[in-house]
Amino acid sequence: MTETRRQQLHLGKCIEDLDKLHNIPDLKSKRATALCKTAQKLFESAAEAREKGDEEYSYVCYMKYLRVVACISKDKDYLKDKNYFNQMLGTKNPNKAIDAAEELKNSLIDRYNQEQKKKRLNDIQENEVIKQKIDENRKKALEAAPAPEPSQPLGLPGLDEVTIKSEQLYNILKSGKMKVMILDARPGKDYIESHINCPSCISVPEESISPGRSAHILEQNLPAPSKPIWATRASMELIVMLDWSSTAVIPGNTLHLLKTILLKWDVKVQYPRPPLALHGGYEDWLLRYPALTTNPQPTPRAKAPKDMLGEIDYPVWADLTPAPPRPRTSEPTVDRSSKAAALQKYEERARNMVQIIQQQERLADTSLTLEMQRIEAEQVRLVTVTVALLQATVQKYERVRNMAQIIQQQERLADTCLTLEMQKREAEQDWEKTHFQRETEERDDVRALYKMREQEIISQLMQLENKQFDMEQENLSLRQQLEEYQRRERVETEKMTESIVTDDANAEKHLVIAEQASQARELAAAAARIDAVREQREELDRQREALERERKRKLAQAREKRKPLLDKDEDGDTYMVSPDDGPAGLNRSQSSPNIAKVSSDEDESPPSFDRSVKPTKVIPRNHQRDFQPQWGDVGRGLTGLKNLGNTCYMNSIIQCLNNTAILCHYFCNGQYMEHVNRAHGTRGAIAEELAAVVRALWSGQYRYIATIDLRNEVGKHQRAFRGCEQQDSHEFLTILMDWLHLDLQFSSKPQIKDSLPPSEKAWHEFTKSKESFILRLFYGQIRSTVKCTVCGKQSVTYESFSNLSLELPANANRCTLSDCLKLYLNGETIPGWNCPGCKEKRDAVKKLDISRLPPVLVIHFKRFYVDPKEYMANAYRKKQTYIDFPLEDLDMRQFSLNCSPNNQIFNLYAVSNHYGSMEGGHYTAYCKSSVYGKWYKYDDHVVTEISSSEVKSSAAYILFYTSCNMRMS
């Protein structure tokens, strides 16, 4: 099988470019079935592209396919029916996609590396071609120019020379045509005092040069200013070394060691020619060009003292020979007669010699004059030729320099164009990024507004659907009652007709009269009911309008007479206090429990405390809270809570607790600060944050606030409440009650357990001498009795509760709270119970009774259950059962044991509602204000007044009752 020919790379230059292409947008809003179809198309496109040899596009499609599959695996529909969606995707396709993507990735990485290598080779070849063209152009320019004289006094030394003169270095630096680096190998202090004034002159201290060192180690020992220039040594055309006065590179001296390091131990650099030593060193340069130094008068270098006797040449005794002795002769004889002739002869000779000397002098002068003239003429000719050659050389170098400048300008223009193009692309990318960010921010703001409005509309739809369901149930109930009434009327009419037929012969006449009378009675009764309902509704409307006018009048008078007083607690939070409030803080209604009364009812004497272990007053945390308030003048306790992303479950519970009057009084007057327990895991933070929220809700100066700090603190200790997913309000309430109980614990004096009844013993075992305001207010006790059906042996245990969780009757569209309580407390059969009397497993009956009622009774309805049809998928369903519960006078005497009769009648003051289903739902709260005595609906940030007839609905999820006979002390 022949391999498919691969197409050229066209989507990117590296694998990271392809990784940017397979990013997909947020697919959470898409349905799983649509995503499966998209994934199948991507898989087919990837396979088709791979067959065509387009590895890049195939890889991108495979990666997009895998991302879509990962998104599908997190979808709720997929989790419900995995087999169905796996068949749509293909059971083997994801593994095939993973293998194919991995193979393609490895292949593409190899191909990208090969392409980069080819590109580097092409760049190198192009650079070599450019260099060759430049060299050819230079050669042509040199050939076109007249050849210079071979004997130039100044210029670049030959390749076989190891030194360079100061004049040659000066001309090279002056021309600026070559890149020169000067390495000053004198001691570092001498370089600092004075050195050649050239940017490329750096210090290589003599003390850092030693045998065996490499260029890398030498670079580490260089001064900091010298390192950047040293790093550019590979690009230099000429490197010159110098010390103080060396005229040659002698093995063993500093310059020789430096030259060895550069040529043998600098493996990363290839020098175009060996480094040269400055002839005569820095002293020669200073003597010739003092103006080109940083200090023309440095401190003279200390020289070794000369041996003053070393220059004296002493004679060698072996070279000295004695003079030969003079021979002894006799006395000389003189001929006095020839004196005159001799004098004349000598005089003639003298005159001849003088003439000869004078002639020679004249000939010498003439020859000297001619030679001088010839030399002058030769000098003139040489100067003329030299000037001509210099002019030709200058013109040639000017042309070469102009060409080099043109080439450099072209290179600079190319670099400038490339830089401008890159800057343009970066600017375009920045503009696109900024524009995209701006559009994204605007879209996010609009999306947030739409999302908030969408949530409100969805909430309203859910509530309307719930009301529609309740109305349908009510109509069904009325229809059943009407049918029952009509049935009874027909039965009575039939009985009356039969009696009339048997007693009177005129049965037909009496029957007509009876029917007419019955119809008349029905019409009159219906008309009377309609009139009564209409009158009742009109009377309620009139009362509501009168109360509303009276409330507005009182509010106006209160605003005119006085400004609201501001009270500030110790932790810095401000809240409003009504001028009518006394020292107790909050007005109470008949629904407000009396903790002092509770204590007196439960215990004959008030609780005693061990003052020796009582903690001192806890100083609250200095914490600036961010409520993000929406300012507005509203009634006290009528402030809404902003939805922070599916936090309606939390808002509903907080509003219900906020309308627990005695709890609000406890938080608002600062009494809770005496009980804050820093030893608990939450260190009292939950109680402090809830107290701050309660004070803000009762300030009356905000339309709504955000519970950001409370939510963050709750999320620290419970992961489930940290995100933006919908949670169960009952679960949140149960955990919050436990946190508040532990945050506000205080020690009480232990009592003697032997004298207590079993229920009290169990209660003290539960508290362990650690009580709290929350415990006394919300916690009760259940007695569980298990009785053997054979021997009658009983086992009694006690359990505490903060709320009663009641089952709903099966297959019932309507029921009452009493039905649910009876179902909860009625006995149930337990098979296989280990009977302590029979000493074997028996069937037993388990019975629950309420042994202690709390002042605030919280009742939860178990509306959610696991669907038996989808048990394996763990799918939950909701019961929409309508529960009829009393708003006032809930009598708990028939459901409790040994409880105080004054603490068994309860009034409803709050309801936590749930609309929708498990897939999507919404929580609200109906609460009765202890200040205004009216019912209000708390729908996140919106608070509206409602009638008491709207409180009962099939959305009721948690009920909050308070004891009627509780009074605040």
QUIHU-V320073 format. One record per run of one state. SS is the DSSP state (A for helix, B for strand, O for the rest). FROM is the first residue (numbers start at 1). TO is the last residue. If there is no record, write none. Layout:
ss: (SS SS)
from: (FROM FROM)
to: (TO TO)
This chain:
ss: (O A O A O A O A O A O A O B O A O B O A O B O B O A O A O A O A O B O A O B O A O A B O A O A O A O B O B O A O B O B O A O A O A O A O B O A O A O A O B O A O A O B O A O B O B O B O B A O B O B O B O B O A O B O B O B O A B O A O B O B O B O B O A O B O)
from: (1 15 22 32 53 55 74 76 81 82 90 93 145 163 165 166 176 180 185 188 194 196 197 201 204 206 209 215 221 224 231 233 236 238 243 254 265 276 279 281 289 290 293 294 317 320 336 504 507 562 565 569 574 578 595 603 630 632 640 642 648 659 661 669 671 675 685 698 702 706 708 718 719 722 729 744 746 748 753 756 758 768 770 772 773 779 780 789 794 802 804 807 814 817 826 828 836 840 853 856 862 864 867 868 871 876 879 882 885 890 892 893 896 897 901 904 905 917 921 929 935 940 942 947 948 951 956 964)
to: (14 21 31 52 54 73 75 80 81 89 92 144 162 164 165 175 179 184 187 193 195 196 200 203 205 208 214 220 223 230 232 235 237 242 253 264 275 278 280 288 289 292 293 316 319 335 503 506 561 564 568 573 577 594 602 629 631 639 641 647 658 660 668 670 674 684 697 701 705 707 717 718 721 728 743 745 747 752 755 757 767 769 771 772 778 779 788 793 801 803 806 813 816 825 827 835 839 852 855 861 863 866 867 870 875 878 881 884 889 891 892 895 896 900 903 904 916 920 928 934 939 941 946 947 950 955 963 969)
